[in-house]
Each structure stands twice: as C-alpha cells, then as structure tokens.
Amino acid sequence: MQVIKNNGAKYLCAYLFFLCVTTGRFFLEAHYARFADPKNLIFHHHYWFLFVFILFLINFKYFLGMHPSRSWWVAFCSPVIFLPLIYNMAFRAGGVVKFNYLSAKDLPVYIKDISTFMIFSEKNRPIAFELMIITFSIFLFSYFISKKPLRSVLCAFSCYLSLMVLAGTVIIAPHKPDFTLFVPETALKLQNFMSFLYFSASTAAVTILFASEIFEFLKDRKKAVFFIAVFTVFFALLQAAMVDPSTADRILMIPHSFLFAIFITLLVFVKGEYALKVLFLVQTVFSSGILFRMFFRT
C-alpha cells in the first residue's frame, strides 16, 4: 500500500471525526424520531453515511483526478448532515422526523423528488436544503480544482445522483415488498440486514476507491496466500456460526471476512504504519458490532 503509506494518520483522524459526527447525528435524530430498533439502526445509520462519503471520493477521483490522499479532508465538512435536524428545530418546532428512502416503484413521484431536491416531499423536505448546499458546494469545489465548468457540473450531478440513486433509493431490503425493488429471503432483523447491506456497500466502495493500492499490496505471493487463507477461515467460521441463514445472509459475510483478512495481513506483513493499523482496528471493532447483533439477536 505504497500510496497509503504516510497518510495513515490523515485517514485515521478523518474517519474518527466522521464517526463522531455520524454518531452525534444519530443520537440527535433519535431525539426527534421514534426508532423501532436503535441498537441496530446506529450501524445502519453510520455505514449509510460512510457509503455516501466514499461515493463522493470516487467521483472526485474519476472526475477531478483527486486521489483520496488529497481529498481526505472533506470528512471535516461532514457536520453538514446536521442541517436537516436544524431545519426541523427551526421550522417544524422540533416535531417528529421520519426521513425515509425513496422508492423507484412510483416512478413519477421518484423522478419528481430527485429533480426537485425533495422540496415537495412531506417526509424528506428537511433534507432538501442540505442536498442543495452539498450539490452546489461540490460544483464550486470541482470548479476550483479543475477550472472546467462542464466537468464541474458533471461531477456535482454525478455526486448527487450517486447519493440519490445508489444510497437514497431503497433497492434491496427485507420485509418491505411494497416499498423496495428486491426483497431477499433473510433470517436477519430489518435494521440488522440494512446494517450488513450498507457495510457491504461501504466496503465495496472503499475497494473501488483503493483498488490499485490493494492490488499492489497483495501482488506479493506470500501476502496473497496469507490473505486468502485468513479470509477463508474467517468466512467458514461465520458460516458455521450462523443459524438458519439464507443465501443472502451468507453472501453478506464476505465483506466482514475481507476486512478482517486485510487487517490481519496488514498486521503481519507491514512494519510501522501504526496509524493505519489503528484505523483498521477501529473499523474492525465497530463493524463487529453488526455481527454481535446478528449472533445474539439483540
């Protein structure tokens, strides 16, 4: 991971700050909402925001040519996610909030909500101001970096669509056949499943973002063999520990096995880089909470 070297402290600080912000947003939102399953929702909540953040970095990488070692500081702009709750306190007298995913099943309403930043959505209207600020800010940021108006518009538009379509639309979810596009069989609770889903989406997005670094790290035969062995063992243990899992549940164990295997391989083969190792440790510990909720059905 040559490009990641010497950037571990930056990524660690950025992630810890982002984790604090999303956790704060969760508890503030919980104050104004009636969460049915808060113990699982806190993971769902964090990994949803992390997925969106990584999607933005992917867009910056491919539209602006910015490697995340140059755009990591964007995490410190994350307090913008408090805007919908500030709106709720200012214009709705702190009433009950019920932010929800968009459904592509009602296509006219879906297109209207996306094209109008959800200004006309009764439930999601508090998010509209945040969406407009984020999109316009990305345009300004892109223009500052590229000095190309068209590329800046495309980057902002792509970031907005990434947020709304890939993260803002409920594409896969259990127990909601009237709302989601695909309803998999699962033995997991709704929020536990969604936690696994967005953890998987975040892991996939990070893998895309750092694909060249990961391939560079694992091109050494010893590292690759060790990584595959650890991945296989951990994946097999998870499969054996699961009770009455569906095919979807089994697939959702892949990202956890991947993260654990990368972390152990990093510990064994990389000297120093303590900040990077702490970053993986924090991520592994936090993500293990999802597994804990699954195995203990809490």
C-alpha positions in Angstrom: 0.0 0.0 0.0 2.7 2.4 -1.1 0.3 5.4 -1.7 -1.4 4.9 1.7 1.9 4.9 3.5 2.5 8.1 5.5 -1.2 9.0 5.0 -2.5 6.7 7.8 -2.7 9.5 10.4 -4.7 11.6 8.0 -7.2 8.8 7.2 -7.4 7.9 10.9 -8.2 11.5 12.0 -10.7 11.9 9.2 -12.5 8.6 10.0 -12.7 9.2 13.7 -14.1 12.7 13.1 -16.6 11.3 10.7 -17.6 8.6 13.1 -18.2 11.1 15.8 -20.3 13.3 13.5 -22.5 10.4 12.3 -22.9 9.2 15.9 -23.9 12.6 17.0 -26.3 12.9 14.1 -27.8 9.5 15.1 -28.5 10.5 18.7 -29.8 13.9 17.8 -32.1 12.3 15.2 -33.2 9.7 17.7 -34.3 12.5 20.0 -36.8 13.6 17.3 -37.7 10.2 15.9 -39.2 7.0 17.1 -36.7 4.5 16.1 -38.0 0.9 16.4 -34.6 -0.8 16.6 -32.0 1.8 17.6 -29.3 -0.8 18.6 -29.1 -2.0 15.0 -30.0 1.3 13.4 -26.9 3.0 14.7 -24.7 0.8 12.4 -27.1 1.1 9.5 -27.0 4.9 10.0 -23.2 5.2 10.1 -22.5 2.9 7.2 -25.1 4.7 5.1 -23.3 8.0 5.6 -19.9 6.3 5.1 -21.1 4.8 1.8 -22.3 8.2 0.6 -19.0 9.9 1.6 -16.9 7.2 -0.2 -19.1 7.6 -3.3 -18.2 11.3 -3.3 -14.5 10.5 -3.1 -14.8 8.1 -6.0 -16.4 10.8 -8.1 -13.6 13.2 -7.1 -11.1 10.6 -8.1 -12.5 10.0 -11.6 -13.9 13.4 -12.5 -11.2 15.6 -10.9 -8.2 13.2 -10.7 -8.0 13.6 -6.9 -6.6 10.6 -5.1 -8.2 10.3 -1.6 -4.8 11.2 -0.1 -5.7 14.7 -1.4 -9.4 14.7 -0.6 -9.4 13.1 2.8 -10.1 16.5 4.5 -13.6 16.5 3.0 -14.6 14.4 6.0 -14.3 17.5 8.1 -17.2 19.0 6.1 -19.5 16.2 7.4 -21.3 18.3 10.0 -23.4 19.5 7.1 -25.5 16.4 7.9 -26.9 18.2 10.9 -28.8 20.7 8.6 -32.0 18.6 8.3 -32.3 18.5 12.1 -31.6 22.1 12.4 -34.3 22.8 9.8 -36.6 20.6 11.8 -35.9 22.5 15.0 -36.3 25.9 13.3 -39.3 25.4 11.0 -41.1 22.4 12.5 -40.8 23.3 16.1 -38.7 20.1 16.8 -41.6 17.8 15.7 -41.2 14.1 14.9 -38.9 13.4 12.0 -39.5 10.4 9.7 -36.9 10.6 7.0 -37.2 7.8 4.6 -35.7 6.2 1.5 -37.1 6.9 -1.9 -39.0 4.2 -3.8 -38.5 3.7 -7.5 -41.7 1.8 -7.8 -43.7 5.0 -8.1 -41.6 6.4 -11.0 -43.3 9.8 -11.5 -43.0 10.7 -7.8 -39.5 9.3 -7.7 -38.3 11.4 -10.6 -40.1 14.5 -9.2 -38.4 14.1 -5.8 -34.9 13.6 -7.3 -35.3 16.5 -9.8 -36.6 18.9 -7.1 -34.1 18.0 -4.3 -37.2 16.6 -2.4 -38.6 20.1 -1.8 -42.1 18.7 -2.3 -41.6 15.6 -0.2 -43.6 15.8 3.0 -41.3 13.5 5.0 -38.0 14.4 3.4 -38.4 18.1 2.9 -35.9 19.0 5.7 -33.2 17.2 3.7 -33.8 19.5 0.6 -31.7 22.4 1.9 -28.8 20.0 2.8 -28.9 18.4 -0.7 -28.8 21.8 -2.4 -25.9 23.1 -0.3 -23.9 19.9 -0.8 -24.5 19.8 -4.6 -23.7 23.5 -5.1 -20.6 23.2 -2.9 -19.4 20.2 -4.9 -19.8 22.3 -8.1 -17.7 25.1 -6.6 -15.1 22.8 -5.2 -14.9 21.0 -8.6 -14.5 24.3 -10.4 -11.8 25.4 -8.0 -9.9 22.2 -8.7 -10.5 21.7 -12.4 -11.2 25.2 -13.7 -13.6 23.5 -16.1 -17.3 24.4 -15.8 -18.7 21.4 -17.7 -16.6 18.9 -15.7 -17.6 20.7 -12.5 -21.3 20.4 -13.4 -20.9 16.7 -14.3 -19.1 16.0 -11.1 -21.7 17.7 -8.9 -24.5 16.0 -10.9 -22.8 12.6 -10.6 -22.3 13.0 -6.9 -26.0 14.0 -6.4 -27.2 11.0 -8.5 -24.9 8.7 -6.6 -26.4 9.9 -3.4 -30.0 9.7 -4.5 -30.0 6.6 -6.6 -27.4 4.3 -5.0 -27.9 5.4 -1.4 -31.2 7.3 -1.3 -33.3 4.7 -3.1 -34.3 1.5 -1.3 -33.2 -1.1 -3.8 -32.7 -4.1 -1.6 -34.5 -4.6 1.8 -36.4 -7.4 3.5 -40.0 -7.2 4.8 -40.9 -4.3 2.6 -42.3 -5.7 -0.7 -44.5 -2.7 -1.2 -41.5 -0.3 -1.0 -38.3 -1.9 -2.2 -37.4 -3.2 -5.7 -35.8 -6.5 -4.5 -36.9 -8.5 -1.4 -34.4 -11.2 -0.4 -35.0 -14.0 2.0 -33.2 -13.4 5.2 -33.1 -14.6 8.8 -32.0 -11.1 9.9 -34.0 -8.3 11.5 -34.7 -5.5 9.2 -32.2 -3.0 10.6 -29.6 -5.7 11.1 -29.9 -6.6 7.5 -29.6 -3.0 6.4 -26.5 -2.6 8.6 -24.9 -5.5 6.8 -26.1 -4.2 3.4 -24.5 -0.7 3.9 -21.4 -2.1 5.5 -21.1 -4.2 2.4 -21.7 -1.2 0.1 -19.1 0.8 2.0 -16.5 -2.0 1.8 -17.2 -2.4 -1.9 -16.9 1.4 -2.5 -13.6 1.6 -0.5 -12.3 -1.4 -2.5 -13.0 0.5 -5.7 -11.5 3.7 -4.4 -8.3 2.0 -3.3 -8.3 -0.8 -5.9 -4.8 -0.1 -7.2 -3.3 0.1 -3.7 -5.0 -3.2 -2.7 -3.7 -5.0 -5.8 -0.2 -3.6 -5.2 -0.3 -4.8 -1.6 -1.5 -8.3 -2.5 0.6 -8.8 -5.6 3.3 -10.4 -3.4 2.6 -14.1 -3.3 3.1 -14.6 0.4 0.7 -11.8 1.3 -1.9 -13.1 -1.2 -1.7 -16.6 0.1 -1.9 -15.5 3.7 -4.8 -13.1 2.9 -6.8 -15.9 1.1 -6.2 -18.3 4.0 -7.3 -15.9 6.7 -10.3 -14.9 4.6 -11.3 -18.5 4.0 -11.0 -19.4 7.7 -12.9 -16.4 8.9 -15.6 -16.8 6.3 -16.0 -20.5 7.1 -16.3 -19.8 10.8 -19.0 -17.2 10.2 -20.9 -19.7 8.0 -20.7 -22.4 10.7 -21.9 -20.0 13.4 -25.0 -18.7 11.6 -28.4 -20.1 12.5 -30.7 -20.9 9.6 -29.1 -18.4 7.2 -30.4 -17.6 3.7 -28.2 -17.3 0.6 -28.3 -13.5 1.0 -27.2 -13.8 4.7 -24.2 -16.0 3.6 -23.2 -13.5 1.0 -23.2 -10.6 3.5 -20.5 -12.3 5.4 -18.0 -11.8 2.6 -17.2 -8.1 3.3 -16.6 -8.8 7.0 -14.2 -11.6 6.1 -12.5 -9.3 3.6 -12.0 -6.6 6.2 -10.7 -9.0 8.8 -8.3 -10.7 6.4 -6.9 -7.3 5.2 -6.4 -6.2 8.8 -4.6 -9.4 9.9 -2.4 -9.4 6.7 -1.5 -5.8 7.4 -0.5 -6.6 10.9 1.7 -9.5 9.9 3.4 -8.0 6.8 3.7 -4.3 7.3 6.1 -2.8 9.8 5.3 0.5 11.4 2.3 2.4 9.9 0.6 2.4 13.3 -2.0 5.0 12.5 -3.2 2.9 9.5 -3.3 -0.2 11.7 -5.3 1.7 14.4 -7.7 2.8 11.6 -8.3 -0.8 10.6 -8.6 -1.8 14.2 -11.3 0.8 14.9 -13.1 -0.2 11.7 -13.0 -3.9 12.6 -14.2 -3.3 16.2 -17.0 -1.1 15.1 -18.1 -3.3 12.3 -18.0 -6.3 14.6 -21.0 -4.7 16.4 -23.1 -5.8 13.4 -22.0 -9.4 13.8 -22.7 -9.2 17.6 -26.2 -8.1 16.9 -26.8 -10.9 14.5 -25.4 -13.7 16.6 -27.1 -12.6 19.8 -30.3 -11.5 18.1 -30.3 -8.2 20.1 
